[in-house]
Amino acid sequence: MAETVLELAKLISDSAETINKACTENGTSVPSLDAPFDPRTEAFRGHADVSIAVNTAISAAYQLIATLRPAPASIFQLATSFLHSSALRVAFEANVSRIIKEAGGKGLHIKDIAAKADLDPKKLVRILRFLATHHFFGEVEPDVFANNRLSSLLDIGKPLSEIQSNPITKYEGTSGLQAVLSLMLDDSHKASAYAWETLHDSKTAFSEEPAESAFSTYIGNGKTYWAWLEEPGNAKKEAAMSVGMGTGQTASADAINQGFDFKSLNENDHVVDIGGGIGNTALSIARGNSSVRITVQDRAAVIKDGIEKWKQSFPEALSSGRVTFQEGDFFAPQSIKDASVFILRHILHDWSDKYCLQILSHLRAAATPSTKLLVMDSIMHYVCADTANVSGGMKNDAPAPLLPNWGAAGAQLYIADLAMLMVHNAQERTLPDLRELLKRAGWKIVRVYPDEGGLGSHGTLGPQVEAVPI
Ligand SMILES: C[S@@+](CC[C@H](N)C(=O)[O-])C[C@H]1O[C@@H](n2cnc3c(N)ncnc32)[C@H](O)[C@@H]1O
């Protein structure tokens, strides 16, 4: 009964052939895991066949592991995966990648790494060895560690002295990836340990309240994540959140224009980005279209940061009045009544249906008959094949014997969904879920722009769902 194993191995070897052929044709190559990350080496993914082959190989490799590894070992690995987050956090907060880089990058003895980080070398070495065993850092000689492609991404690219002396502003001007990591590895990780207590307690089990999430159980003061971020002492986390929401963490600057045609809007059009953060989405739209008016609404603290950021990055858009920042609570009636496009990017996934209905109903009340609503969140795939096409064309098309949703290659979606559950008592939605939610607030889906890279991959912003008033 080794048939499945042979099929999985063949999928991997066929994928490797496809990748190799495309690289030869395009003059690219697959970057070595041993060398630090360099965005230019990602060029090999640009080919459509390569992206499918990569997903096939990842999905098949995970399925092969799950098939061949003794089941007790597999369950033990899964049950102890909290150790990955804990070990990664130690390496990240101790700036190990930076320390190694500043020493020349060839590798540094654990005693020197630990001295710079002010940690016990006998403990840190075990953390790094655990990570290196999972292809994160390399132990290049006994007790000597070097960065590799994965570990180098922990480095925020600023001198160690600057990182250590400016903990609040350290993520400014970075891609946002490390800012998100800092939040995930700290409070999201700790909050998720309270999932069972929160999901089965009769007080919180069926709750739709954001202040009754696993995160709220963990902090124990009945606050939402957003209210907690504003508390004194959390400035570092608020700053990380602002930077982390940047599109730069996973997407190219032009990714926003790969769905809805923002470039076709003119000076009579008005785009309103609700909960638009510090204006990262607005920046991509404004750069691609020099006439459309844009208003970014968010909480006061975020708006202040946004204005500061735009004074640096695009001051003329502010001074001309073409782009405006406005304090706005999306649970209050919407003040802008002439919107051509309302954008909700990564907003609905932060809230349960009860709260999403409030947000969507305020927008519906302020919409003109021609207003469009663009919802930009991940769309969840079923794990099984969607033969009845209830997902409206969202692909669940991995070849057998792979899981139809591409298994581990698409895991990012399910990670995002559970992170929303733990932190906000919220969720990512399937297309039928979203269609029903929008309908209840008076909106109808007219078009879905799929995530062209698929599976939330590098360089894309995920799908865009366009709705109009019913
Ligand atoms: C996940 S972030 C998304 C930011 C932005 N749309 C993006 O895609 O980068 C959610 C945003 O909702 C904002 N927010 C939370 N509660 C809000 C409220 N009641 N009214 C307006 N904005 C709010 C947060 O400050 C944050 O900027």
Ligand as a Chemical Component Dictionary entry (heavy atoms), coordinates in Angstrom:
data_LIG
# 
_chem_comp.id                   LIG 
_chem_comp.type                 NON-POLYMER 
_chem_comp.pdbx_formal_charge   0 
_chem_comp.three_letter_code    LIG 
# 
loop_
_chem_comp_atom.comp_id 
_chem_comp_atom.atom_id 
_chem_comp_atom.alt_atom_id 
_chem_comp_atom.type_symbol 
_chem_comp_atom.charge 
_chem_comp_atom.model_Cartn_x 
_chem_comp_atom.model_Cartn_y 
_chem_comp_atom.model_Cartn_z 
_chem_comp_atom.pdbx_ordinal 
LIG C1  C1  C 0  -6.322  45.097 10.886 1  
LIG S1  S1  S 1  -6.169  46.835 10.844 2  
LIG C2  C2  C 0  -6.407  47.158 9.118  3  
LIG C3  C3  C 0  -5.828  48.474 8.694  4  
LIG C4  C4  C 0  -5.925  48.776 7.198  5  
LIG N1  N1  N 0  -7.250  48.678 6.677  6  
LIG C5  C5  C 0  -5.005  47.872 6.409  7  
LIG O1  O1  O 0  -5.478  47.011 5.682  8  
LIG O2  O2  O -1 -3.782  48.021 6.544  9  
LIG C6  C6  C 0  -7.706  47.319 11.547 10 
LIG C7  C7  C 0  -7.855  48.802 11.694 11 
LIG O3  O3  O 0  -9.139  49.080 12.275 12 
LIG C8  C8  C 0  -8.989  50.209 13.112 13 
LIG N2  N2  N 0  -10.115 50.299 14.041 14 
LIG C9  C9  C 0  -10.386 49.515 15.114 15 
LIG N3  N3  N 0  -11.538 49.906 15.693 16 
LIG C10 C10 C 0  -12.002 50.954 14.970 17 
LIG C11 C11 C 0  -13.179 51.758 15.049 18 
LIG N4  N4  N 0  -14.102 51.549 15.996 19 
LIG N5  N5  N 0  -13.364 52.720 14.135 20 
LIG C12 C12 C 0  -12.428 52.933 13.154 21 
LIG N6  N6  N 0  -11.295 52.195 13.019 22 
LIG C13 C13 C 0  -11.091 51.210 13.917 23 
LIG C14 C14 C 0  -7.638  49.955 13.776 24 
LIG O4  O4  O 0  -7.116  51.126 14.358 25 
LIG C15 C15 C 0  -6.823  49.419 12.610 26 
LIG O5  O5  O 0  -6.130  50.451 11.938 27 
# 
loop_
_chem_comp_bond.comp_id 
_chem_comp_bond.atom_id_1 
_chem_comp_bond.atom_id_2 
_chem_comp_bond.value_order 
_chem_comp_bond.pdbx_ordinal 
LIG C1  S1  SING 1  
LIG S1  C2  SING 2  
LIG S1  C6  SING 3  
LIG C2  C3  SING 4  
LIG C3  C4  SING 5  
LIG C4  N1  SING 6  
LIG C4  C5  SING 7  
LIG C5  O1  DOUB 8  
LIG C5  O2  SING 9  
LIG C6  C7  SING 10 
LIG C7  O3  SING 11 
LIG C7  C15 SING 12 
LIG O3  C8  SING 13 
LIG C8  N2  SING 14 
LIG C8  C14 SING 15 
LIG N2  C9  SING 16 
LIG N2  C13 SING 17 
LIG C9  N3  DOUB 18 
LIG N3  C10 SING 19 
LIG C10 C11 SING 20 
LIG C10 C13 DOUB 21 
LIG C11 N4  SING 22 
LIG C11 N5  DOUB 23 
LIG N5  C12 SING 24 
LIG C12 N6  DOUB 25 
LIG N6  C13 SING 26 
LIG C14 O4  SING 27 
LIG C14 C15 SING 28 
LIG C15 O5  SING 29 
# 
